[in-house]
Amino acid sequence: MKFAPILDPHVRRPSPKPMQVDLRKAFLLGILLWSIALVGSLCLWLLGHIQWFERASIICGFGIVLGLAMLVWEHFDRWDYRRSASESPSGSTRLKVLPCPGLLHTFTPHGG
């Protein structure tokens, strides 16, 4: 076991670049699930069941609003990422879809 990277941080290998993930699918799925829960809790509340469904409807509404806000944030974050990727010095960096749906990472065909 080598202790040099622990004792001297300059000996460490460089960290890998972070992987870009397409969050739109996750946020849209979350909004869909909150919407289904909202419809269900509204139906049960309007049918006269316990008052907890009133609070559940409000919570589901906030979940939908937060999901929409996160979609807007993700749109602008993705725009910044694509802009910075297009300004890469080599010009050969592009996005490649990984086998896991929705995951993206940068790919350089030169292997470096």
C-alpha positions in Angstrom: 0.0 0.0 0.0 1.4 3.4 -1.0 1.1 6.2 1.5 2.6 8.9 -0.7 -0.7 10.1 -2.2 -2.1 10.4 1.4 0.9 12.3 2.7 1.7 14.4 -0.4 -1.4 15.4 -2.5 0.8 16.4 -5.4 1.7 12.8 -6.0 -1.9 11.8 -6.7 -3.1 11.0 -10.1 -5.4 13.6 -11.6 -9.1 13.1 -10.9 -11.3 11.8 -13.8 -13.6 14.3 -15.5 -17.1 14.3 -14.2 -19.7 12.4 -16.2 -22.5 14.4 -17.7 -26.0 13.0 -17.0 -29.2 13.9 -18.8 -31.5 14.9 -16.0 -34.5 15.7 -18.1 -35.7 12.1 -18.1 -35.4 11.8 -14.3 -37.2 15.2 -13.8 -39.9 14.3 -16.3 -40.4 10.9 -14.6 -40.7 12.6 -11.2 -43.2 15.1 -12.5 -45.2 12.2 -14.0 -45.2 10.3 -10.7 -46.2 13.5 -8.7 -49.0 14.1 -11.2 -50.4 10.6 -10.7 -50.2 11.0 -7.0 -51.9 14.3 -7.2 -54.8 12.9 -9.2 -55.2 10.0 -6.8 -55.1 12.2 -3.7 -57.5 14.8 -5.2 -60.0 12.0 -6.0 -59.8 10.5 -2.5 -60.0 14.0 -0.9 -63.0 15.0 -3.0 -64.8 11.7 -2.3 -64.8 12.6 1.4 -62.0 10.4 2.7 -59.7 11.6 5.6 -58.4 15.1 5.5 -54.8 13.9 5.1 -55.5 13.8 1.3 -55.9 17.6 1.3 -52.4 18.0 2.6 -51.1 15.2 0.3 -52.6 17.1 -2.7 -50.7 20.3 -1.6 -47.5 18.3 -1.3 -48.0 16.7 -4.7 -48.6 20.2 -6.2 -45.3 21.4 -4.7 -43.6 18.4 -6.1 -44.8 19.2 -9.6 -43.8 22.9 -9.2 -40.3 21.9 -8.0 -39.9 19.4 -10.8 -40.8 22.1 -13.4 -38.3 24.5 -11.7 -35.6 21.8 -11.9 -36.3 21.3 -15.6 -35.7 25.0 -16.2 -32.5 24.8 -14.2 -31.4 21.7 -16.1 -32.1 23.4 -19.4 -29.7 26.3 -18.6 -27.1 24.0 -17.0 -27.1 21.8 -20.1 -26.8 24.9 -22.3 -23.7 26.0 -20.4 -22.2 22.5 -20.6 -22.7 22.3 -24.4 -21.2 25.8 -24.8 -18.1 24.9 -22.8 -17.7 21.6 -24.7 -17.9 23.4 -28.0 -15.1 25.7 -26.8 -12.7 22.7 -26.2 -9.2 23.3 -27.5 -8.9 20.0 -29.4 -12.3 20.3 -31.0 -12.6 16.5 -31.2 -14.5 16.1 -27.9 -18.1 15.0 -28.4 -20.9 13.5 -26.4 -21.4 9.8 -26.5 -24.3 7.9 -25.0 -23.4 5.2 -22.6 -25.1 1.8 -22.5 -27.1 3.0 -19.4 -29.9 5.2 -20.7 -29.6 8.9 -20.1 -25.9 8.9 -19.2 -23.5 11.0 -21.4 -19.8 11.5 -21.2 -17.1 13.2 -23.3 -15.4 11.0 -25.8 -12.1 11.8 -27.5 -11.5 9.5 -30.5 -7.7 9.8 -30.1 -7.9 7.8 -26.8 -6.6 10.7 -24.7 
